[in-house]
Amino acid sequence: MKSENSQTTLVANQQAAIKAETSLSIADDYGMKKVQKSSWQSFTLAIFSGAFIAIAFVFYISVTTGSDAGWGMTRFIGGIAFSLGLMLVIAAGGELFTSTVLTSVAWVNKRITMRQQLQCWTRVYLGNMVGALLMVLLIMLGRLFELADGQWGLTALNIAQHKLHHTWLQAFVLGILCNVLVCLGIWMTFATKDLLTKCFLVILPVAMFVAAGFEHCIANLFMLPFGVAVQNFAPDSFFMALEISRDQFSDVNLANAIFNNLIPVTLGNIVGGAVAIGLGYWLVENGSFSTFNATSIIKTTAKTEAD
């Protein structure tokens, strides 16, 4: 009986080691592929991803404006809607900064240099920004801020203003928490090759970070400039219809957007994705639970079965 239990434990350890090793190797290749893409291809795909995340935010604003479902349920519904962004990135193809930071696995395995990694992060971030800003322009030209008698635009302004009143530490921590969830969602997709399953797996992690109010730098590259655009360029009739003053949102400006939100949130996203998830799982395999130990388990089991 004791021998059977030992054998069961050994097999379970073998399977766990193989699974972890496979996920890590997929993450390693995932990062390598991102760095190996041409600068033009990477930048163009990043533009698409920036637009996809902006579209998801438009969806979020649309389903939450005027909702009487209650605070929690409204944010949950909005989170489900927002998950469209990451699903589009996965299904249609794109380069998103917050998942690109998982190149840290390839870096720590010495398959890419720090310079290559930072160059990849920079072009993807800039591409995401271009895509997000293009969507700001299109949404403004489409005058979506006037939907629901202006309530749609008011919701957007309130969201943007709220994001600018975190402390630096708070914004940084909310950025960490956000990208832990985003990268966990991506990490889960490494377990399957089925596209529909990949899309399904990312829904709840995204919905959770949105519902909890965590901060995503690429989403903010759309939301904050859009808030600034509405505050500055929406006609006076928009504010008059809502019986509010444009000056109520005078703090929604580019300087506050950059220094009070985008910088700490971006740094937090890097820590949450590259360090907590990428390097965290690498340490599981190469720290106390080393690849050597996992390989030893496999070899020992194979030898036992042969005997």
C-alpha positions in Angstrom: 0.0 0.0 0.0 2.8 2.3 0.9 4.6 1.5 -2.3 1.4 2.3 -4.3 1.1 5.7 -2.6 4.7 6.5 -3.3 4.3 5.6 -6.9 1.1 7.8 -7.1 2.9 10.7 -5.6 5.9 10.2 -7.9 3.7 10.2 -11.0 1.8 13.3 -9.7 5.1 15.1 -9.2 6.2 14.0 -12.7 3.0 15.4 -14.3 3.2 18.6 -12.3 6.9 19.1 -13.4 6.1 18.4 -17.0 3.1 20.8 -17.0 5.1 23.6 -15.3 8.1 23.0 -17.6 5.8 23.1 -20.7 4.1 26.4 -19.6 7.5 28.0 -18.9 8.9 26.9 -22.3 5.8 28.2 -24.1 6.2 31.5 -22.2 9.9 31.5 -23.3 9.0 31.0 -26.9 6.2 33.6 -26.6 8.7 36.2 -25.6 11.2 35.2 -28.3 8.6 35.5 -31.0 7.8 39.0 -29.9 11.4 40.2 -30.1 12.1 38.4 -33.4 9.3 40.3 -35.2 10.4 43.1 -37.5 10.1 46.5 -36.0 7.5 47.5 -38.5 5.4 44.4 -38.0 5.6 44.7 -34.2 4.7 48.4 -34.3 1.8 47.9 -36.7 0.3 45.0 -34.6 0.7 47.2 -31.5 -1.4 50.0 -33.2 -4.1 47.4 -33.7 -3.9 46.3 -30.1 -4.1 49.9 -28.8 -7.3 50.3 -30.9 -8.7 47.0 -29.6 -8.3 48.1 -26.0 -9.9 51.5 -26.8 -12.8 49.7 -28.4 -13.2 47.6 -25.3 -13.3 50.8 -23.1 -16.0 52.2 -25.4 -17.9 49.0 -24.8 -17.4 49.4 -21.0 -18.7 53.0 -21.0 -21.7 52.1 -23.1 -22.9 49.2 -20.9 -22.3 51.0 -17.6 -23.7 54.4 -18.4 -27.1 54.7 -16.8 -27.0 51.3 -15.3 -29.1 50.7 -12.2 -27.8 47.1 -11.6 -25.9 48.2 -8.5 -22.2 49.1 -8.0 -20.8 45.6 -8.1 -22.9 44.1 -10.8 -22.5 47.1 -13.0 -18.7 46.9 -12.8 -18.8 43.1 -13.4 -20.9 43.6 -16.5 -18.5 46.3 -17.6 -15.6 44.0 -16.9 -17.1 41.3 -19.1 -17.6 43.8 -21.9 -14.0 45.1 -21.5 -12.6 41.6 -21.9 -13.4 42.0 -25.6 -10.2 43.9 -25.9 -7.9 41.1 -24.9 -10.0 38.6 -26.8 -9.4 40.7 -30.0 -5.7 40.8 -29.3 -5.6 37.0 -29.0 -8.0 36.1 -31.8 -7.2 38.8 -34.4 -3.5 39.2 -33.6 -1.8 42.1 -31.9 1.0 43.2 -29.7 -0.1 44.5 -26.3 2.4 46.1 -23.9 1.0 44.6 -20.8 1.4 41.0 -22.1 4.6 41.8 -24.0 6.4 42.3 -20.7 6.4 38.5 -20.3 9.5 38.6 -22.5 11.2 38.7 -19.1 11.1 34.9 -19.3 13.2 34.8 -22.5 15.5 37.4 -21.0 16.2 35.6 -17.8 16.9 32.5 -19.9 19.5 34.6 -21.8 17.8 34.1 -25.1 17.4 37.8 -25.6 19.4 40.8 -24.2 18.0 43.6 -22.0 18.5 46.0 -24.9 16.4 43.8 -27.2 13.7 43.5 -24.6 13.5 47.3 -23.9 13.4 48.0 -27.6 10.5 45.6 -28.0 8.7 47.1 -25.0 9.2 50.7 -26.3 7.9 50.1 -29.9 4.9 48.1 -28.6 4.1 50.8 -26.0 4.4 53.6 -28.7 2.3 51.5 -31.1 -0.4 51.0 -28.5 -0.4 54.7 -27.8 -0.9 55.5 -31.5 -3.8 53.0 -31.8 -5.4 54.4 -28.7 -5.1 58.0 -29.8 -6.5 57.2 -33.3 -9.5 55.8 -31.5 -9.8 59.0 -29.4 -9.9 61.0 -32.7 -12.5 58.7 -34.2 -14.7 58.7 -31.1 -14.6 62.5 -30.9 -15.4 62.9 -34.6 -18.3 60.5 -34.1 -19.5 62.6 -31.1 -20.1 59.5 -29.0 -19.8 61.7 -25.9 -23.3 63.0 -26.7 -25.0 59.6 -26.4 -27.7 59.1 -23.8 -28.3 62.9 -23.7 -24.6 63.4 -22.8 -24.5 60.9 -20.0 -22.1 58.7 -22.0 -19.6 61.6 -22.1 -20.2 62.4 -18.5 -19.4 58.8 -17.5 -16.1 59.1 -19.5 -15.2 62.4 -17.8 -15.9 60.9 -14.3 -13.8 57.9 -15.1 -10.9 60.0 -16.3 -11.1 62.3 -13.4 -11.1 59.5 -10.9 -8.0 58.0 -12.4 -6.1 61.2 -11.8 -6.6 61.3 -8.0 -4.7 58.2 -7.0 -1.5 58.8 -5.0 1.6 57.6 -6.8 1.9 54.6 -4.6 -1.8 53.7 -5.1 -1.5 54.0 -8.9 1.7 51.9 -8.8 0.1 49.1 -6.7 -3.1 49.2 -8.8 -0.9 48.8 -11.9 0.8 45.8 -10.3 -2.4 44.1 -9.5 -3.9 44.8 -12.9 -1.1 43.2 -14.8 -0.8 40.2 -12.5 -4.3 39.4 -13.7 -3.7 40.2 -17.3 -0.6 38.1 -17.5 -2.2 35.2 -15.5 -4.9 35.2 -18.1 -2.3 35.0 -20.9 -0.4 32.4 -18.9 -3.5 30.2 -18.7 -3.8 30.4 -22.5 -0.5 28.5 -22.7 -2.3 25.4 -21.5 -4.4 25.1 -24.7 -4.1 25.5 -28.5 -7.8 26.0 -29.0 -8.6 29.6 -29.9 -12.1 29.7 -28.4 -10.7 28.3 -25.1 -8.0 30.9 -25.0 -10.6 33.7 -25.4 -12.8 32.2 -22.7 -9.9 31.8 -20.3 -9.1 35.6 -20.3 -12.6 36.8 -19.6 -12.7 36.4 -15.8 -9.2 37.8 -15.0 -10.0 40.8 -17.1 -13.4 41.2 -15.6 -11.9 41.0 -12.2 -9.3 43.7 -12.6 -11.9 46.0 -14.2 -14.5 45.4 -11.5 -11.9 46.0 -8.8 -10.7 49.2 -10.3 -7.1 48.1 -11.1 -5.1 50.3 -13.5 -4.1 49.3 -17.1 -1.7 51.7 -18.8 -2.8 51.0 -22.3 -6.5 51.4 -21.4 -5.5 54.7 -19.8 -3.7 55.8 -23.0 -7.2 55.9 -24.4 -9.3 56.9 -21.5 -7.2 59.8 -20.2 -6.6 61.6 -23.6 -10.3 61.0 -24.4 -11.3 62.7 -21.1 -8.9 65.6 -22.0 -10.4 65.8 -25.5 -14.0 66.0 -24.2 -13.1 68.5 -21.5 -11.4 70.8 -24.1 -13.3 70.3 -27.3 -16.8 69.2 -26.5 -19.2 72.1 -27.3 -20.6 74.3 -24.6 -24.1 72.9 -25.4 -22.8 69.5 -24.1 -22.0 70.9 -20.7 -25.1 73.1 -20.6 -27.4 70.1 -21.3 -25.9 68.3 -18.3 -26.0 71.4 -16.2 -22.4 71.2 -15.3 -19.4 73.4 -15.8 -16.4 72.6 -18.0 -14.2 73.9 -15.2 -15.4 71.0 -12.9 -13.0 68.9 -15.0 -10.1 71.3 -15.3 -7.9 68.8 -13.6 -8.4 66.4 -16.5 -5.3 67.5 -18.5 -2.3 65.9 -20.1 0.2 66.9 -17.4 -1.9 65.2 -14.7 -2.6 62.2 -17.0 1.1 61.6 -17.5 2.6 62.3 -14.1 -0.3 61.2 -11.8 -1.3 58.1 -13.7 0.5 56.9 -16.8 4.0 56.8 -15.3 3.3 55.0 -12.0 0.7 52.7 -13.7 3.1 51.7 -16.4 5.8 50.9 -13.9 3.3 48.9 -11.9 2.2 47.0 -14.9 5.8 46.1 -15.7 6.4 44.8 -12.1 3.1 42.9 -12.1 3.7 41.2 -15.4 7.5 40.9 -16.0 8.5 40.4 -12.4 5.6 38.8 -10.4 4.3 36.5 -13.1 7.2 36.1 -15.6 10.1 35.9 -13.2 7.9 34.4 -10.5 7.1 31.3 -12.5 10.7 31.1 -13.7 11.8 31.0 -10.1 9.5 28.1 -9.4 11.3 26.1 -12.0 14.8 27.4 -11.4 14.8 28.2 -7.7 13.8 25.8 -5.0 11.8 23.8 -7.5 14.6 23.7 -10.1 14.5 22.3 -13.6 17.2 19.9 -12.5 15.0 18.5 -9.8 12.0 18.2 -12.2 14.3 16.4 -14.7 15.5 14.1 -11.9 12.0 13.2 -11.0 11.2 12.3 -14.6 14.4 10.2 -15.0 13.8 8.5 -11.6 10.3 7.6 -12.6 11.4 6.3 -16.0 14.0 4.1 -14.4 11.5 2.7 -11.8 9.1 1.8 -14.6 11.9 0.2 -16.6 12.9 -1.9 -13.6 
